[in-house]
Amino acid sequence: MLTGKQRSFLRALANDVEPIFQIGKGGLNDNMIIQFNDALEARELVKVSVLKNSLEDTKELCNEAARLTGADVVQVIGKKFVLYKESTKNKVIDLP
């Protein structure tokens, strides 16, 4: 669980990160969760964009992705959300 200070720090880092995943009308699937896990292990911070044709709510998708990957939700703004999960092999981000 992230503290407010840690979440604020990660939000600042996420400003410069481009979304590397897009979720469309198909929603979340097993393959996407595997890719999320791989990206979180490599980067620790991942930004995801939800396309306009998606039938699900962005916040619901974010919470489901976080639950399935074991990640923490950093922020949800509009059609984008950011997830953080500390890497076991490739630690890059030092939280305050």
C-alpha positions as CSV (number, residue, x, y, z in Angstrom):
1,M,0.0,0.0,0.0
2,L,1.4,3.4,-1.0
3,T,1.4,6.4,1.2
4,G,0.2,9.8,0.0
5,K,3.8,11.0,-0.3
6,Q,4.9,8.0,-2.3
7,R,1.8,8.3,-4.6
8,S,2.6,11.9,-5.2
9,F,6.2,11.1,-6.1
10,L,5.1,8.4,-8.5
11,R,2.5,10.7,-10.1
12,A,5.3,13.2,-10.8
13,L,7.4,10.4,-12.4
14,A,4.4,9.3,-14.5
15,N,4.0,12.7,-16.1
16,D,6.8,11.9,-18.6
17,V,5.8,8.3,-19.2
18,E,3.9,7.5,-22.4
19,P,1.1,4.9,-22.3
20,I,2.5,1.6,-23.5
21,F,-0.8,-0.4,-23.4
22,Q,-4.2,0.3,-24.8
23,I,-7.4,-1.4,-23.7
24,G,-10.2,-1.5,-26.2
25,K,-13.6,-3.0,-26.5
26,G,-12.2,-6.5,-25.7
27,G,-11.3,-5.3,-22.2
28,L,-8.8,-7.1,-20.0
29,N,-7.7,-10.6,-20.9
30,D,-5.2,-13.2,-19.6
31,N,-2.5,-12.3,-22.2
32,M,-2.8,-8.6,-21.3
33,I,-2.3,-9.3,-17.6
34,I,0.8,-11.4,-18.5
35,Q,2.2,-8.4,-20.5
36,F,1.3,-6.0,-17.6
37,N,3.3,-8.2,-15.2
38,D,6.3,-8.3,-17.5
39,A,6.2,-4.6,-18.1
40,L,5.9,-3.9,-14.3
41,E,8.8,-6.1,-13.6
42,A,10.9,-4.3,-16.2
43,R,9.8,-0.7,-15.5
44,E,7.9,-0.7,-12.2
45,L,5.7,2.2,-13.4
46,V,3.2,1.6,-16.3
47,K,0.7,4.0,-17.9
48,V,-2.3,2.5,-19.7
49,S,-4.7,4.2,-22.1
50,V,-8.3,3.1,-22.3
51,L,-9.8,3.6,-25.8
52,K,-13.1,5.3,-26.4
53,N,-14.7,2.1,-27.7
54,S,-14.1,0.3,-24.5
55,L,-17.4,-0.7,-22.8
56,E,-16.0,-0.7,-19.3
57,D,-15.2,2.2,-16.9
58,T,-11.6,3.3,-16.6
59,K,-11.5,3.1,-12.9
60,E,-13.0,-0.4,-12.9
61,L,-10.4,-1.6,-15.4
62,C,-7.7,0.0,-13.4
63,N,-8.8,-1.7,-10.1
64,E,-9.1,-5.1,-11.9
65,A,-5.7,-4.8,-13.5
66,A,-4.2,-3.8,-10.2
67,R,-5.9,-6.8,-8.4
68,L,-4.8,-9.3,-11.0
69,T,-1.1,-8.1,-11.2
70,G,-0.7,-7.3,-7.5
71,A,0.2,-3.7,-8.4
72,D,-0.8,-0.4,-6.7
73,V,-3.0,2.2,-8.4
74,V,-1.1,5.5,-8.6
75,Q,-3.7,7.5,-10.4
76,V,-6.7,7.5,-12.7
77,I,-7.2,10.5,-14.9
78,G,-9.8,10.5,-17.7
79,K,-9.1,7.5,-19.9
80,K,-5.6,6.8,-18.6
81,F,-4.3,5.1,-15.4
82,V,-0.9,4.4,-13.9
83,L,0.1,1.3,-12.0
84,Y,3.2,0.7,-9.8
85,K,4.7,-2.6,-8.6
86,E,8.1,-2.9,-7.1
87,S,10.4,-5.0,-9.2
88,T,12.1,-8.0,-7.6
89,K,15.0,-8.2,-10.1
90,N,15.3,-4.8,-11.7
91,K,14.6,-2.1,-9.0
92,V,14.8,1.3,-10.5
93,I,12.5,3.6,-8.4
94,D,13.5,4.5,-4.8
95,L,10.3,5.6,-3.0
96,P,10.6,8.3,-0.4
